[in-house]
Amino acid sequence: MGTVNRSGVRKTNDSARVIFYTSVGLLFGFFIGVSLQAAFLTKVRFSLPSFDVYFPDMRRTTNTNKSLEDEGSEGVPKIYVPTNPSGAETLPPGIVVPQTDLYMRRLWGEPSEDLKIKPKYLVTFTVGINQKKNIDAAVKKFSEDFTILLFHYDGRTSEWDEFEWSKRAIHVSAKRQAKWWYAKRFLHPDVVSAYDYIFIWDEDLGVEHFNAEKYIELVKKYGLEISQPGLEPNNGLTWEMTKRRGDREVHKDTEEKPGWCSDPHLPPCAAFVEIMAPVFSREAWRCVWHMIQNDLVHGWGLDFALRRCVEPAHEKIGVVDSQWIVHQVIPSLGSQGESENGKSPWESVRSRCKNEWAEFQSRILGADKAYLAKRGRG
């Protein structure tokens, strides 16, 4: 019996030992399996090249084709670029387009294929339908290197379509407005920055002796930032400075009546052109545009102040003699006025021109005084 009892205890202990080791082995195998699975899945996830993979602790994805807007309101970083144009500081610089142009584009096709040629110069005329033939003759003096822009003060635009060039021109219509009203509103420097030179001309100019390409050559040759063609001496002259001289290509100064010029380098003896047919470089126009007053629409007095926009003015403002024009002195804009205080429409317009000249002089003098006073020199 004793032997039986001893062998029974031994058998019970062996069974318990087997159960214990088996359990430990199962647990160990379970943990090993879980660890290997996690490591394998992590390796697989990181090896995927460009698919969106979700990780709870990461906000961004590996897809580089998405913009910041795809990240949601919380994912967009704050942008502030102080060197961007005013108002655009919160945009990334690569999307900012601070300037525009007047190039005509198609409504179809690839944008990159829209323009067969990019004109380098801009010519504007302020026109009424009565001067249609005169403008037709003038426009034909300018090649495809010039964008043509017509400002219509009488509102009649469709009647110009009889001319083939008119179909390619830009037409802006606002009734009873003057040239400098249009210039201030439609020729902002950031709109016309694509052009090397800007012609801002009246409608009553004879151009029989004018060649636009040769004019540009001379302007570049003599370094003129502000210029005009010489005027035929026998037609509509006001100032000696703008009178054509037959013995030279360009002149930059003149002699006026005694007492008219306090300094030979100042207007009207130098640094001076008239406002009927001025031509501005891109850089000069950026300055001149800022000097044009919103309410002084005729521009009288502006010609005496143009010198403030180039330096030295007596060298960079001049008259091109060998490419000259005739001022026909047709007061067509006067017909757009109204009778006032017993004056005819033309007289009313003329009266305002003179008043604007006095007002402009007053404003510029006041601005000078204010600036000098701020600098402690007033």
Disulfide bonds with the S-S distance in Angstrom:
Cys261-Cys269 1.81
Cys287-Cys309 2.05
